[in-house]
């Protein structure tokens, strides 16, 4: 219960005033807030001003360290902060005014909460004296955001602003990352602030410990004795920057690896031990390796329903070892034999050490038959697609070529739906933090703003947004931001004139009754013209032989954003597929084609 | 904090609990070869009453945060009492829920993640609140309004 206090006359206190200032200058709450952001090393903020945050924007006006990027919609600010955080590993910051500005941030907050993205959202609120009076643009965003954030603060006293902002950054980035909201009232922003309190006490927040040595021993014992083990790698390994350690663990043990949608790239796709992605639209080898295993070593994954399929038939013979930084995840969906609580990077290092110790002492695991079997699945059931019968372009071909031409260093942000699944399947990811998508919440419209945030964080990288025609129309206003602020992202619209995934489900499960799932996106809007109206380069491509040339033309543009309208087949479907609510055993490699997994040992 | 035990009241005649609150005999299947038939954690195990004593930071909005969490997991709170502790920065919540042990474990894990929750323990006697309110009833001012409704 000790707060960190620094008295203003202490000799040890870091200089708060410019050198040479003799008397302490009292700043306003808004200035203290901006000063704290600068002290924390914030360089970019995505935001949109309004009445309640005017004092804050006035203080930002003078900041030389912080670049404010004016978005066109607060949702764009939130997703941009997510893309910024996911691509760089730093905390993303977004800023909005009270009322509607704050409520527009709810979707990105929920998205960041599901995908464990460290962002801090700062919102203004009406003066504390007006709160509860249904004042103009008043919304109780602290309460609204409660179920969808890691934590949310309401600051009504100027003296607490600096400490709360610092604590928000600490909360967002420590332990399991997540979104933190700080709502500051307007009177707190304008009043004089005492900045001596540097951190809130937060006695209930306990940073995670590292995995217990005996649990690591048990886990390695299970890995040694298992006949059919698999490393089930999730997004936690990306957030923890555990790619090098993960590769070491995989190579030293020889155990097959599957990477979930959130973890694409953390283990190189080209690696022979990589069995692909498990889940509803995972590869046959990825699903089968998980389903037929007798030991699942989960590293920063959470046994989402899209991965497990019907729970009571998931991996019936498997024992589960679960490494996670969040104690509530261990045992949440499946009973766990061994829980490894702690940072996954640290845990993997311990696993490697213990494995090396055991094998040096003579332990000899026998996984050869299992590895042969998994490699057999990978050979027999590669990902593929049919050339559409109507002569149109295959969307998979467009995405495959895009991945090949953009190269493994390009960052790909995707929306949600068919194009997201194809982008996860047909682009080969070799490095972490190159694949950004909305996995947990499934937010259509994520791609364009997230690509914008990623490009701001990594200006030297090529950033592609692979988007659908439905998704693109939800947040394309941020193209204006990109054009005005000089953020040259590239957008590939996979335009099948439909809400493709909805249409696919209607085709498969609702007798092809395409209720409200078809869009006139080949006529309205004209995406190329729309892009030009936003000050971007607008291209169109509707023949397979033009795909490479169009992508190269888009890659050649570097001074403004590019939008390419790829008009693709309306009937393409995502395969393989485990239909919702069915068992992973019932995976279809293509429509009504069930793979043969061979007999269990 | 042991005010009530300073006046040991005669054990009050407890009202007969509604049948839903009766602890049913656990029907867990024997851990034999059939245990693979049931995969995944279930949400329909037999429910019993559990009382949690939760120390929280005494901030505005903390009650909403705790109750939102229970609501999000679709749990109904049977009883809820919030009161001060000897530390003015800390409040104690006593929460009685009617859930299975496994669900309780999960909700406690989620509760523990809340930044404002400092400490959680399960009280040995789930009827603690009712008993104590009975004691107040016999020895002091009668519970009124919602408090009385919660007790009976």
Interface residues (C-beta under 8 A of the other chain):
Chain A: X1 X142 X143 X146 X147 X150 X151 X154 X171 X202 X203 X204 X205 X308 X311 X312 X313 X314 X315 X316 X317 X326 X327 X328 X331 X332 X333 X334 X335
Chain B: X36 X37 X38 X39 X40 X41 X56 X57 X60 X61 X64 X65 X68 X69 X72 X87 X89 X105 X106 X109 X110 X112 X113 X114 X115 X116 X117 X118 X119
